[in-house]
Amino acid sequence: MSQENVEIVRAIYDEWGRGNLRAGVAHFDPRVMFIPIGGVPDTKNLYLGVEGIGEFMRAWLRAWTDFSIAAEEFTEAGDSVVVAQRQWAEGKASGAPVEMGFFAVWTFRGRAVIRIEHFKDRAEALEAAGLSK
């Protein structure tokens, strides 16, 4: 199942790279959990369900223009996929260009995504996916 999970996540990032940020929703469990960078599983930095993820993304995207995202590397990890990713955008208010690389751990139950958590550091992401060095 792990390679299938990689292919699902790869297809989602391919669509996101084309600007279709709604891609992937069909693969999300109704109770999918999203934790952005620096988030901890509490009510302030934890988004539940497709609606919760949509709420986060709408708020996040309001600050940017010309937003794009690309996956640079996929690592299989049992029921999870670790993704090295990069985002580019321009500040809506400042016009300043921003580029940020970070890591996402996508966790599956069967073919459904049940959790997406972001990390600044590769080692943290690998540890969260059970691949600590």
ZAMARGU-4260 file (C-alpha; in steps of 0.2 Angstrom, whole numbers, plus 5000, padded with zeros to 4 digits):
<rodrens>
0) 5000/5000/5000 | 5015/5012/5003 | 5019/5014/4985 | 5001/5017/4981 | 5000/5031/4995
5) 5016/5039/4987 | 5007/5039/4970 | 4991/5047/4978 | 5001/5061/4986 | 5012/5064/4970
10) 4996/5066/4960 | 4989/5078/4973 | 5005/5089/4972 | 5005/5088/4953 | 4988/5096/4953
15) 4992/5109/4967 | 5007/5114/4956 | 4994/5117/4942 | 4985/5128/4953 | 4971/5116/4958
20) 4972/5118/4977 | 4956/5108/4979 | 4964/5092/4973 | 4965/5078/4985 | 4949/5081/4994
25) 4942/5065/4988 | 4956/5055/4997 | 4953/5064/5014 | 4945/5055/5028 | 4930/5065/5034
30) 4940/5067/5050 | 4956/5071/5042 | 4968/5081/5054 | 4979/5095/5048 | 4993/5102/5058
35) 5003/5117/5051 | 5021/5121/5055 | 5023/5124/5073 | 5006/5118/5077 | 5003/5106/5091
40) 4987/5095/5093 | 4977/5108/5102 | 4962/5118/5097 | 4972/5133/5091 | 4983/5124/5078
45) 4973/5109/5073 | 4961/5109/5059 | 4949/5094/5057 | 4940/5088/5042 | 4939/5095/5024
50) 4930/5111/5031 | 4944/5114/5044 | 4958/5112/5031 | 4948/5124/5019 | 4946/5137/5033
55) 4965/5136/5036 | 4969/5137/5017 | 4958/5152/5014 | 4965/5162/5029 | 4983/5157/5023
60) 4980/5162/5005 | 4973/5179/5009 | 4990/5185/5013 | 4998/5180/4996 | 4998/5182/4978
65) 5005/5171/4965 | 5006/5156/4977 | 5013/5140/4971 | 5019/5124/4979 | 5030/5109/4973
70) 5035/5093/4980 | 5054/5089/4978 | 5055/5072/4986 | 5044/5058/4992 | 5049/5045/5005
75) 5039/5030/5009 | 5036/5026/5027 | 5024/5012/5030 | 5007/5020/5031 | 5014/5038/5029
80) 5023/5047/5015 | 5036/5061/5019 | 5036/5075/5007 | 5050/5088/5005 | 5041/5103/4998
85) 5044/5121/4993 | 5032/5135/4992 | 5033/5152/4983 | 5022/5167/4985 | 5022/5186/4985
90) 5016/5196/5000 | 4999/5204/4995 | 5003/5219/5006 | 5022/5220/5004 | 5025/5213/4987
95) 5040/5204/4995 | 5044/5187/4987 | 5044/5173/4999 | 5051/5155/4997 | 5050/5142/5010
100) 5055/5124/5010 | 5048/5112/5023 | 5041/5094/5025 | 5024/5086/5026 | 5020/5069/5034
105) 5004/5062/5026 | 4997/5047/5036 | 4985/5035/5028 | 4972/5022/5035 | 4969/5011/5020
110) 4968/5023/5005 | 4961/5038/5015 | 4972/5052/5021 | 4969/5054/5040 | 4983/5066/5045
115) 4994/5079/5037 | 5007/5087/5048 | 5020/5100/5043 | 5038/5101/5050 | 5052/5114/5047
120) 5065/5100/5049 | 5068/5084/5039 | 5073/5074/5055 | 5057/5079/5064 | 5047/5074/5049
125) 5056/5057/5047 | 5054/5054/5066 | 5036/5058/5065 | 5034/5045/5051 | 5044/5032/5061
130) 5060/5033/5051 | 5071/5041/5064 | 5090/5040/5060
</rodrens>
